[in-house]
Amino acid sequence: MLNYKARDTIKRYIRDRIINFIVYKPWRKGIRFAIWEMGLSHFLNYLYYKYLEHRCFMAGGDRLNFEHEVCIAAIIKNEAPYICEWIEYHLLIGVEKFYIYNNESSDNIREVLKSYIDEGIVVFKDFAGKNVHGWAYMDAIKRYRNKTRWLALIDLDEFIVIKNGAKIADFLRDYEDYDQLLMGWQVYGSNGHKTKPQGLVIENYTRHAKEDFITNSKTVLNPRNVRGILNTHWRFMFGLSVDENKTIFRTYPYTNKYFKPISKNKICLNHYYGKSEEEFLKKSARGFSDGNTYKMTKDLFEFFDRNEIFDDALKKYVPLINAAIEKRKNLEK
């Protein structure tokens, strides 16, 4: 049986043979992104939910209901030491479910997540292969698009932070007229740690770069309104993509030369990129699942090792996370 990459190669070949006969360029673009990239069924699903939203509006209803308000999809590789903290933190801010794609981990991650899986908090799926980050996101969007109002696509070293302490569903209520919300990276450094310290990530790494360090962001989006995927940071949407100030973005902000860094006064992603030097080297050995081919060298570690600003705003979550992890361990005994 053909795997997802082989099927996509065949689909793209057939697509190019068909759409090249269409003279009008906007029609070609519409077919490529709106129908082919995510599949005809996804496009029809988009139209169906637009129809349902219209009916709800005409009937005087508030909005459509979904099984979950906010979920996260993530692809992981050997993240067992960190994943419980990451899940418990996001549960505390109101995330309801996690779609975890396991990319050939060798650290007994399924056993670590067993209680979360049994409880229905985590949906666990093995997802083998190289450079499969985007494929995992596409799979999550197609499978779970109608189960959750919002779907965040982030990594295990990224923590969503709502600056005013609100639950994430309440915060996102103000952005439901838009399809994709950009959450700017707040890049944290090593705090001077050479080796992995005891304790939680949010406890040990409390110094980050200046606000204008980098333009990178990740997104939380309406999974029914995705047209296609550019990369791990950006999805093409039928509607508008905005930052926290509702500034509209037409394309992904790649560099500081053309874009200002994403505003991070209301919501951001704490990105614990390298952590300690020891942890960075282990991360380097794993490689990338998103298609990046550059090597994770010592120079790259030093580039991201920014410790200019002290920020321990997440410190209040440390005892709550530790208590939740300990309680889960006791239940497993």
N, C-alpha and C positions, 0 to 999 in steps of 0.2 A: 504494500500500500504506500502511496506517495505521501511524504511528509508535507508540512505546511509550506516549506520553502520551495519544494519541487512544484507543488500545486500553484504557488504564486508565480513562478517562472512561466509556467504554461499559460496562466491567465493573462499575464502581462504581454506575452507574445500574441495571443489571440486578440487582446484589446488593441494593441498597436496596429494589427492588420485591419481591424474593423474601423477604428476611429480615424485613421489616416484618410479614409474616403470622404469624411465629413469636411466640407470646405469651410464652413463658418467656424472660426476658431473658438468663440465663447461656448458653442455647443460641444466642441471636442473637450474643452476644459470641464464643462459641466458633467459630461459622461464620465470622464476620467476620475474626478474627485467625488462627485455626488453619488455615482452609482457603482463604479467599478472598484475603487480603492477599498471601500468598506463592504461592498457587496450589494446586490439588488435588494435583498431582504432588509438590509439595514436602511436603505433609502426609503423603501416602502414603510418601514417602521417609523421613520422620521415623519413622513407624511401623515400616518395614522395618528401619531401623538399630537401633531399640530391640529388635526381635526378634533381630537378629544379636548385639547386645550380651548379651542374655539367654542365647542359645545358647552364646556364648563363656564366660560366667560359669558356666553349668551344666556345661560340659565341663571346667571347671577352668583355662581359659585366662586369661592376664593381661588382655589387651584386644585390640580390633580393630587391624589394621594398615592404614595409609594410605600413599599414594604419597609424601606430604610430611607433616612434623610441623607446621611453622609457615610460613604464607605471609602476604603483605600485599597488600591491595587498596587502590588510591589513585586519585583522579581529579586530573589535573594540567592546568595552563594556563600555558604559558610558564615552565617550571621548568628549562630546559636548564642554566643556570649552577650549579644545586644538585643535580641528580638523581644524578649519578655518586657524589658524596660520600655521599648518603643511601642509595643501594643498597649501596655498599661497606661502609659502617658496619654496616648490618643484616645483611649477609652474615657479617661478623665475629662478630656475636652469635648467629648460627645460623639466621637466616631463610633459607629455601631457594628461594623463588620469589616473583615480584612480578607482580601483575595490574594493569597500568597502563592507565587510561582517559584518553585524550587529549581534552580539551575545547577544541577549536578553537585549539590553540597555533599560533603563527606564528614559532617560533624554531628550526626544524629539529630538533625533539626526536626524531623518528624516526631521523635520521642519528646523533645523539648516542648513542642507545640501540642502534644496529645490532648491535654485537658482543654485547650482552647478549641481544638478541632471537635472534640466530643461535645462541647457546650454549644457549638455552632457559631462561635465568634470568628473562627478562622476557617476559610475554605482553602484547602491545600491541594496544589496540583504540581506534579513533576513536569518540568519543561526543559528538556535537554537541548544541547547545541550551543554553538558559538554565535555571538552577536545577535541575541534573540530578545533584547530588551523591548524593542518596538513591537515584535510579534506577540509578546506576552500582553502588552497593553491593548493591542488590537483584539486579542482573545477575550480579555476582561471586558472591554467595551461591548463586544458583540454578545457575550454570554449574560452579562448582568446589567445591561443598559436600561431595562425596564423594572429593575428591582430597587434602584436607588435614585433619589433625586439628583444627588451630586456624587461624583467619583473623583477622588484625588489620586494622582499618579505620581508617586514619590518613592524615594529609596529609604533604606534602613538607617542611613546616616543623616536623614532629614526629619526634623520635627516641626509640625505646624504650630505656630504661636499666634494666638489672638491676643493683641496687646491689652485690651480692656478686660480680659478674663472671661468674656462671654463664651457660651457654648458655641461650637462651630456652626450648628444648624441655625441658631438664632442670628449669628453674624452674617451668614450667607443669604438670609431671607431678603436682605437689601439688594442682592445682586441677581435675583431671579429673572430679571428682564434681559440678562446677558448669558452667553453660553460658556464663557471660559474666564476664570479669574486668575491672573498672574500673581504668584507669591514670590517675592524677591528673596534671593539667597542672602542670609546673614552668615558669613563665613567665619567659623570659629577656628582658632589656632590650637597649638599643642599645650598651652599654659606652661611651657617649659618641661613637660614630661618626656623623658627619654624612653621609659618603659610603661607598660599598661598599669595604671594605678588601680587600687581597689575602689569599689563603689560604682555609682551610676555615671553614665556619660554626661548627663546634664549637671551632675554634681562636680565632676572633675574638670570640665572644660567651660570656663566662665569668661573667657576673653575672646573678642572677635575683632574683625577688620573694621575700618571706617566705613561709613554708609556708602561712599562712592567707589568702593573697591572694585566691584564687578557688576555687570548687568544681568547675570544669569538668574533664571527663575524656573519654577515648576508651576503646574496648574491644577486647579480643581475645576471640574467641568460638568456640563450636562451631557451625559454619555449618549443620549438619543440624537444629539445634534452634531455629531462628529462627521466631517466629510472625509477626512484622511489624516494620516500621521506623517509629519515632517521628520521629527526626531523625538528623543526622550523628553524634550522640554516644550514642544509645541505641537498642537493639533490644529488642523484646518477645520473651522466650524462653519455651520450655516449662518449663525448669527454673529454677534460681536464678542471680541476678546478685550478685556479691560484690566486695569490695575485697581488697587484699592480705592483710588480717587475717581474711578470710572473714566479714566483716560483711555481712549480706544487705541488698540494696537492692531495694525494690519499685517504685521509680520513679526517674527521672533527677533528680539533685541540682542544681536550677537555681540556687538562690541561697544565700548565706551565712546568710540570715535563718532558713531552715528546716533547713539541713544544714551540718555541719562539712565543711571541705575533705577530699577523699579522702586517706587515708594514703599517704605516699610514701616510706616507709622501706625498702621491698624492691624495688618497681618503680614507675617513673613515666614520663611523657612529657616530655622536654625540648622545650618549645614555643618556638621562635624566631620569635615572632609578627611583629614589625616589622623586626627587625635594625636596620640604619642608617636614618636618616631618608630618605635617597635611595631605599633599597630599599622602604621602606614606601610611598612615593609611587607607585612603579611597581606595587606590589601593589594599591594603591587604584585605579589606572587599570584593572586587570584586572577588578575586581568580584568577586562571589561566585558560586560554583557550587552552593551549598547552600541557596539560597532566602532568605538574609538580605537585607533591603532597606535597612538603615541604612547611612549613608554613612561611609566610612573617613576621618574628618577628623583634623586635627592634634590635637584633643582626645582622640580615640581612641588615637592614637599615644602621647600623654603618659600616658594611663591605663595602657597596657600597658608603658610604658618603665620597668620596675622593675629597679633595679640594686643592691639592698640587700646581697645576699649573694654573695661570690666563691665560685665552684665550677668548678674545671678538671679534674674527675674524668675527663672524656673525652679529656683531652690525650694519654693513652697511645695512643689510636687514630689520632692525626694522622699519624705516620710510616707506619703500616700502610696507611692509606687512600691517602696520597700515593703510596706504592710500588705499590699495586694499580692506581691510575688510570694511573700512568706505564707500568706493564707492559702494560696494555690498549692504550694509545696506540701503544706500540712494535709490538704484534702487528698493529695495524691498518695500519701503514705498508707 
